[in-house]
Amino acid sequence: MFSKILIANRGEVAVRVIRACKEMGIDTVAVYSAADADALHVVMADESYCIGGPSAADSYLNMNALLTLAGKTGADAIHPGYGMLAENAEFARLCESCGITLIGPGAEVMEAMGQKEIAREIAVKAGLPVAPGSGILSGIAEAEAEADRIGYPVILKARAGGGGRGIRIIRDRKDIPGAYTQVQKEAKNAFGDDGIFLEKYLENVKHIEVQILADREGNVRILGDRDCSVQRKNQKLIEECPAPVLTDSLRKKLHEAARLLAAAVHYVTVGTVEFLVHGDTFSFLEMNTRLQVEHSVTEMVSGIDIVEWQIRTAAGITLPFTQEEISLHGHAMECRICAEHGKECLPATGRVEMLHIPGGVNVRFDSALYQGCEITPYYDSMLGKLVVSADTRDAAIRKMKCALSEFVLVGVENNREMHMKFMEDENFLNGRYDTGIVGKVL
């Protein structure tokens, strides 16, 4: 087992990893930017070091600074959290060359599954259904020809994309030139890779993901599924586990597809396989080779500490439980509390003047907030995750309504009221919603 882990991230996920390490008896090293000097993860870790200026590029994404610090502090592993460098194959290779374990599936898997056109090919070979699509496009002319072949609407994607960036939906041929230029530029700026491709855009679908956990011995465990269809601008807002209204037959097929893909790439540690579901059919979307923001709802239902087992499997520990010994109970739901204001939902900043966190049985708020902390404009707008679980979905919704009504945050505008609308809207309550629900509720 690792003796010391450096957490190459900030905010809620850094706090989450530090807590897991403390419970496991592992020392922690926190890094922070000049803007995060007073952040919660800085005071929670055993050691903390400033590694650069406020921007992520100058601090949390500075690979050399992170590896140098890991060496100086004697850290034998780095946990990347999610976002930042979590799926960066180059960083994984640098860690390997320095004799440091990056807690994840390894550079080769990250690279293969991070390039979405390669991930599609691997999925096809593993027997998974995929939506019609193209290879990497050479230019606008090829994009137009491929879109004509596939049939509109299509979705233009950055192969290295994530977090809702590098994506444009195209419904008419005349829109391709502008969209192509925009996606290519966004992909280059966000991911340093301007490779883009086309897929058939599937409408009125559910976005379902399957949580996997695997060890170096080839054991793959399925920890259930989640519905992540409540999205705005391709960013998830609400997640629930298990996914509602799936038939037992379809759920079994999704789980088996995720298992097949994990086995095909010799996956190790925690990951997620995402699918688009329409009726009783589904197609592979992508594989996330990291911890997911929404892992919390799966923990509530499975009783398994996903972060702890992510660390254990990365250290080479074999999973001690069989698939049959994993038991899922009840229903969990998560609302992402984000700092935002106005009809355009622009990121908000400010100082937390008052904070009241809901309590009660099976209610948790994963966050790095505290009264008096400053919310700056430099990073993601998510402030925390309000998570509840109950015996049934209806009970979980009632519990979430209570938790949202009790949640108080003064000083920073946020989306609490938006979540309340979902908890009272029939389109959400019946569980049959799809990725178009935001347009119906808001």
N, C-alpha and C positions, 0 to 999 in steps of 0.2 A: 504494500500500500504506500501511497505517496506520503511524505512527511511534511511537505510544504507546497502550497498551490498559490500561484500568482493569478489574480482575477483580472483579465484584460478587458474590463468593461466597467460600467457605471450604473447608477440608479438602482431600480428595483431588482434587476437580475443579479447585480453584484451583491446586494444584500442577501438575496436568496441563496446564492452559492456560499457566501460566508457562513450563513446559518447551518447549511448542510455540513460544511467542513468542521465547524465547531462541534457538532453532534458526533462527528466521526473522529475527533481528536487530531485533526489536521491543522497545522498552522497556516495562516493566510497572509498574503501580501496584496494590498490594494494599490492601484495606481489612480491618479486623478489629474485633471487639467487645472489650469489656473482658475477657471470658472467654478470648479467643484471642490475648492479647498475646504468648504464647510459641509460637504455632503455626508450623508449618514454612513455610507460604506467606508468612508475614510476613517471614521472613529471606531467602527466595528471591527476592522481587521487588526491582526496582531502587529502588522507593519504597514505603513502607508508612505507613498512617495509621489511627488509631483513630477510629471514627465513631459510637460509642455504647455503651450498656450491653450486658449479656450476652444479653438476649433478641433474637431475630431481628428482631422488630418495631422495636426501638430501634436496630438497627444495619444488618444486611444487607438489610432490607426498607425502609429509610428512603430513599425515592426522592430527596427534596430534598437530603439529605446526600450521596448518591452523585453526583448531577449537579453539585452545587456543587464537590465535590472534583475531579470530572473536568475542570471548567472551570478551576479553580485550578492543576491540574497539567499542563494542556495535553493531556490525553488526547483523541484524536480518535475513539475507539471504546470501547465497554464490552462485555465478554464476561460474560453472566449465568450461565454454567455450566449446571447443571440444578437443578431445584427453585428455591427463593427466587423471583426475579423473571423466571425464564427464559421463561415463557409469559405474561407480564403485558402485555396490549395497552396499558394506560394508561402503563406505564413506557416502552414502545416509542414512544408518541406524544410523551411528554415529551422523550425523547432526540432525536427528530426536530425538535422545536421549538427545542431548544438547539443544533442543528447537530452532534450527536454520533451516530455510527452504533451502534445496538444490534446486535450480531452475532447475526442471526436473520432470519426471513423477512419481517419488517415487521409493523406494527400491524394492518393490515386482515386479513392471513392469520391472525395469532395470534387475533384476535377471532372470526373466522368459525369456525376449527377448534377454538377453545377452548370454544365453546358447542356442546355435543355434539349438540343437536337440529338446529342449523344445519349442522353437519358431516355429519349423516346426510342432510340434504336435498341437499347438494352432492355427496355420494357417490352418491346415487341418480341425480342428473342426469348424473354422469360415467359411469354404467353399472355401478357396483359393487353387488353384492348386500348387503342389510342385513337384520338381524333385525327382526321386527315390533316396533313401538314406538308411543309416544304423543308428543304435543307437550309443551310445558311445562304442568304440572298446576296447576289453580287452587285445588285443595283436596283433602281426603280423599275426598269424595264422587266427584269426577272420577277420582281414583286407583283407587277401587274399581270404577267402571264400566269404565275402560280395562283394568284387570287381568282383569276378566271377559271382555272382548272378546278380549284377546291370548291368554289362557289361561295357567294356572299351570304351572310356577313363573315368576315374573317377577323382574326386578331393578330396584330403585329407585335412580336415579343423580342426583347433583348435576351440572348441566350444566357447571359450571366445575371439576369434581372432578379428582383426580389423586393418585398415590401411595397408592392403596388407600383413600382417605377419601371419605366421602359416598356410600357404597354399602351397600345391604341387599338380601339375597335373601329373597323372600317366596313361601311355598308355600301359604298359606291366607289367605282373605279377612279373617279375624279379626285377622290380624297387621298389616294395612295401617295402621290409625290410629297405632299406636305407632311403626312403622318410618318412616312419613311424618314424624312430629314429630321423630324422632331425626335423620333425614337432613337435613331442612330446617335444624335447629339446627346440626348439624355443618358443613353447607355454608356457612352464614352466618358461623360462627366461623372456618373455615379459609380460605374463599375470598372472603368479603364478598359472596356472591351465593347467595341461597337458592332459586334456580330449580331444580326437579327434574322428572324425567320417568321414564317406565317403558319397559323393553324386555323382550322375551321372554328368559328366562334359559336359555342353552344349556348343557347339562351334558355331561360326558364329551367335552370338546373340547380341542384343542391351541390354545395362545396363540402365534401366529406373527407376527413383525413383519418388515417389509421396510425395509432401510436405503436412503434416497435421498440424493442429492447433486445440487444443481441450481445453475445460474448465471443471471445476468440476461438472457442471450441466449435463454433457454428450453430450454437443454440439460438433460436429466434423465438421471442415471446411477443404475443400480441396483447397489448394492454387496453384494448377496446378502440372505439371510434369517437369522433367528435363532429358536430355540425358547425361549420364556420361560414354559413351562407350570408349572415348579416354583415354586409360590407358596404363601405362608402369609398368611392374612388380607389377600389381594389384594396382597401385597408380593412381588416377585420375589426368589428366593434363588439360583437357578442358571440360567445362560443358555448356550446353545451355538450355534455357527455352523459349517456350515449346519444348518438344522433337520433332524433325522433322520427317516427313513421317509417323507418326502414323495415322491410320484411326480414324474417329470420334467414330466409334463403339468400337474399341480397347481401345481408350483413356478413354471412359466412363466406360469400364469394369475394367481398372486399377484403376481408381479413386474410384469406388465402392468397389473394393477389399481392398484398403487401408482404406476406411471408416469402412468396416466390421471388419477388424483386430483391428483398434483403439477402436472400440466399445467393442470388445470382451475382451480387457484387461483393459477397463475403463481408457483409456489414457488421460493424462492431459499435457498441454503445447505443445511445438513444437517437432515434430518428423518426421521421414522419413521412408516410406516403399519402399523397393527396389525389383525390379523384373528383370528377364531375359526374353527378348522378342524375339521370332523367328516367323517372318511372322505375322499371326493373333493369335498366341498362346503365352501364358506367364506362368511363374511359379514364385512363391514367393522365394526370395533370403534371405532377412533378414530385420529386423527393427532396425533403429538407434534411440535410445532413447535420443536424444540430438540435439542441433543445428548442422547443417552441414556446412562445409567450403563453399559450393556452394549456401548457402541460398541467397547470394547477387543477383544472377540472377533472382530469384523469386521475390525479393523485387522490382527490376527494372520493372518487367512486371505487378506485382499486385498492386504496390503502397502501400503495407502494410509493415510497419516496423516489421519484424519478431522477432527481438530481444526485442523490446518494448513489443510486445504481448506475448512473452515467459515469460517475467517478470510479466506482468499483470495477465496472467492466473495462474501463480505459486502463486500469491498473492490472488487468489480466485475471481478475477473479471470475470464476465460472458461476453462472446463474444457478442457485441452489433449488429453485422451484420449477416445476413442470408447468406446461400450459394449463393442464387440468387443475392445478392448485391455485391458479389465479381466479379470484372470485370478485365479480363486479356487483356492487350494491347501490341501489338508489339512482338519483339523477343530480348532476351538478351543473351549475351555470356560472358564467363569468361575464362581467361587464367591464370593458376597458374605460377607465376614467382618464380623459384627456384634457389638457389645457387648451381651450379653444374659445373663440368668440365670433359673433356675427353670423349672418346667414351663410357666408362662405366658409364658416368653420375654420378660420385662420388660427394658427398657433398663438396662444396667449402667454404672457409673461406676468411676473409680479411676485410679491412676497406673501407667503401663507400667514395670514393674520390670525386665523382661527381654524382649528382642525378637530373634528370629532369623528372617530372611526367606529362604525357599527360593531356590535358584539352579539353574543348569543351562540347557541350550539350550531356547529358546522357553518360558521360565518368567518371568513378571513379576508383581510385586505393586504395584498402583497404590494408593498410600496417602499419608497425611500423618503417619503414625505415626513416632515415634522413641523411643528409650529415655529414660524420664524424663518424657514428656509426660503431661498430665493429660486424662482423658476426663470431660467435664462433662455435666450433664443437660440442657443447653439445646438441643441440636441432634439431627439424625438419628443413629441408632445405628450406621450403617455405618462401619466402621473402615478398610475397604479392599477391594480386589478381587484375588483370587488367580486368575491367568489362565495357561492353558497351551495349547499347540498341538502337534499331531503329524500324521503322514501320514494316520492313520485315526482314527475315533471310539474304537475299542477302545484304541488307543495313547494317545489323549488322556486317557481315563479312567485308565489305568495311571499316566500322568504326573501327573495330578491327585492320585491317591492318594499318590504319592511326595511331592509338594509339600505336601499337607496333613499328612502324617506328619512332615515336616521343619519345618513352621511351628510356632514357639514364641512364645507371648505370655503372659507372667506379670504379674499385677497387675490385669488386667481380664478378667472372665468373658466368654467369647465362644462362637460356634456352630461351632467347628472340628469337634467330634465329630459334630455333626448332619450336616455335609457328608460325613463319612466313611461314615455310614450309607447315604447315597444312592449313593456310589461302590461299595457292596458289595451293593446291593439289586437283585434281578432286575427289578423293576418299572421301575427307571431304566435298567438295563444294556441292556434290549432296545430302548430308544428309542421304544417305543409308548405311553409314559405320556401322561397328560393333566393337566388342572388339578386333578384329584382325587388326585394321587399323594402329596401330603403326608400325607393321612389313612391311606394304606397303608404308608408307610415309618416315620413317627414315631409 
